[in-house]
Amino acid sequence: MSGHSKWHNIKLKKGKVDAQRGALFTKLSKEIILAAKGGSPDPEANYRLKMAVEKARENNMPQDNIKRAIGRASGADGAKDIEEIRYEGYGPAGIAAIVDAATDNRNRTAAELRFLFSRHGGALGETGSVAWIFEPRGLLEVENGKLDEEALTEAALVDGVVDVHFDADGGRSEIVTEPGELAAVREELNAKGLRVTSLVLGVEPKQVVAPTADQTRAVVEFLDALEEHEDVQRVFSNAELDAAALEALA
């Protein structure tokens, strides 16, 4: 898995994840709104929405909040419209970062992200400034269940799958697909009895940067700061972080 995915798993294992429930609920609500805007307001007819609702329930988000978010997608409460925007730039140690945000004020979000990049020794760039380092991919998260790495990899060998990143510690692994095959792969995996817990159209780096042990803290703090911003839904980077250095940070 990517270096930052390793960091999240280590934090979970060490109990280092902050319970910032209010911020988490804001992010989950935005994902529900965007999913409902992009398709049916019925989770059973809209798989992205179904995944968003299930994730919200897993994090103990109240049902009223979920219903309110779905209603907001249709403009039911007169709230400002939420839109998806992608930002790009460079961070410490020369790593490239792509940030997917959901916001009702793109000028505010851009200014705040520009400040975060700058504060951590990086720079927010123009559209396309780092996109060439990445390639579009479908990313699915599945529960390992009782499967070991070999068994899960074998089960995931279906048309459209590019790679399998097994995670023995976190209990959930990542399956990478061609972007146009994301939905078809999800159906195949479901048919094989694998439980898909999330799916997203994202990116993977074509070339990675390996920060030194001394640079790892700055890189992690930068990526964490981005992910903690209330408008940020996902962060992708080409940082390949050393597991031993991450364990030391934890």
C-alpha positions, 0 to 999 in steps of 0.5 A: 500500500502507499506510504500514507496508507501504512501510516494510517494503519500504524496509527490505528494499531497504536491507538493514535487516531484522534476522535474528532467526531464533528470533523468526521461527520462533516466529511461523511455528510459531504460524501453522502451529498456528492454521492446523492447528487451524482445518482439516485437518492436511494442507496440501494440504487446508487452504489456510491451512496450506499458505500457512503451511508454504510461508512457513516453508520460504521462511524456512528453517525446519527440516522437523522444526519444521514437523511439530512445529507441526502436531502441536502443533495436535492437542495431541500434545505436551501443550503449552499451547493457542494462541489468537488474540486481537485487541487495539486501541488508539491510538499516537503521532500519534493513529494507530489500531492493531489487533493480531492475536496468538497466545498461550498466556497472554492475561493476559501478552500483554495486559499486555506490549502495554499496556506497549508502547502506553504506552511509545510514547505510546499506550494500549491500548483496549477491544474496539471502541475503534478497530475502527469506523475499519476495515472487514473485508477479505481480503488476498492477497499475490501475486507480480508475476512479469513483470507490470507494474502495468497487467497485474497489475491487469487480471489481478486484476479478478475478482468480490470484488476491492476494490483492488490495491496494486501494489509494483514494488520488493518484487516482491509486491503486495497484492490486497484483497477482500471478506472473504467472497470471499477463498477464491473470489478466491484460486481465480480468481487461481490459475486465471489463473496468479498465485502467491498467497503469503499470504492472511489475513482482516484490516482496512483503514482507512476513514480515515487519519492522516498523521503529520508528518515529525517524527512518522514516526520515533515511529510507525514505532518503535511499529509495529515494536515491536508487530510484534517482540513474539513473540506478535504475528502481524499489525499493522494501522494507519491511518497513511499514512506519507510515502515520503520520510520513510521513505526518510530513516529507512532 
